[in-house]
Amino acid sequence: MRPHRVAQNTHPAIFTRLIEAREGDLSEAAARYLLSFRFDHCDTARVTELNEKASLGILTTEEEVEPDSYMHVGNLLAIMQSNARRALKATGSTHE
C-alpha cells in the first residue's frame, strides 16, 4: 500500500502544478518568451527596501506578506524558466 500524500493546495502549489510543462509541451517561441520574464526595477527596489526593513525589524503589518509574495512569484518564475531551458535543450536550441 502506498503512503497517502496530502497535496499542498496553496495558491503557489496549485499554480506550480498547473504550469509544470510536460516534455514537448513548450514551443521554442513560448520557451524564449518565458525566459524573457524579469522583475522590473520598481520590484527589485521594493524587495531591497523590504529586506532592509525586515533586517531592522520595522516592517509594517501590511508589508510582512510582501516578501513571501515576491519569493513565491520568483520561485514560480524559476520553475517556468527551468522548463523553458529544458524545452530549448530538447530541441537543440540555445537560450540567451
C-alpha positions, -999 to 999 in steps of 0.1 A, spaced: 0 0 0 13 34 -10 16 61 17 -11 87 14 4 121 4 -16 152 10 -11 177 -18 -5 213 -9 -34 234 -20 -19 269 -15 -21 293 -44 16 288 -53 14 250 -51 -17 248 -73 -2 272 -98 31 253 -99 12 221 -107 -6 239 -134 24 253 -151 47 223 -149 54 216 -185 53 181 -198 80 171 -222 73 186 -256 46 210 -244 66 242 -249 72 256 -283 106 273 -289 88 307 -291 69 301 -259 102 289 -241 120 321 -253 91 342 -242 92 327 -207 130 332 -205 124 369 -212 105 375 -179 123 396 -154 113 417 -124 114 454 -133 134 480 -114 105 490 -92 100 455 -80 137 448 -73 139 481 -55 109 472 -34 124 438 -25 156 456 -14 136 480 7 116 452 23 148 433 31 164 463 47 132 470 68 130 433 78 166 433 90 158 463 111 126 448 124 104 476 112 81 460 86 45 471 89 18 445 93 8 451 56 44 448 45 50 415 63 33 395 35 51 411 6 85 393 9 67 359 8 47 371 -22 79 381 -41 95 348 -31 66 327 -43 64 345 -76 102 343 -80 101 305 -73 73 300 -99 92 321 -124 123 299 -118 102 267 -124 88 281 -156 122 292 -169 138 259 -160 111 242 -180 118 266 -209 155 259 -208 148 221 -209 124 226 -238 151 245 -257 177 220 -249 155 192 -261 151 209 -295 188 216 -297 183 254 -294 203 276 -272 189 302 -249 202 337 -243 
